[in-house]
Amino acid sequence: MRRMLKNTDGTAAMEFAASSFALVAAFVMLLETVSMYFAQGVLESAVDRAARFATTGTTTTGMTREERLLQLVSGMSLGMIDTSGVQIQTSSHASYQDAGTVGGGTPGLGGSGDVLRIEAAMTWSGLTPLMQAVVGAVNLGASAVVRAERY
């Protein structure tokens, strides 16, 4: 019996097994965090590109400006973001000051010379169930305020 208590064979394997779960969980959460920041960056870039697109007043044949924004989000995210969960709100305002007030302006992208406000929001649920278990869903959003060119 004493000889069995002094035997340390397999101690390293047992320590690795005990600590590997925490190490893998930390790695997965790091991956989840990186993917969340990637999704936020894609959303911001898509809104920025859509704002540039909206300032010219041009439209893509057979597509609204809102649909174009969703197309940009889908293309830029390499299919990682489901665009059915992205909500887009657009409004036109007479001035930049008016664009800063909540609930101001008229819905839509207005016309020539208007100040446009484009907002996109989505809920990021993560890549794995671990994200849902630890922090739940995260709300992401991006917005841009620009003046449309005279056209």
Salt bridges, closest charged atoms under 4 A:
ASP48 OD2 - ARG52 NH2 3.80
ASP98 OD2 - HIS93 ND1 3.33
GLU119 OE2 - ARG117 NH2 3.24
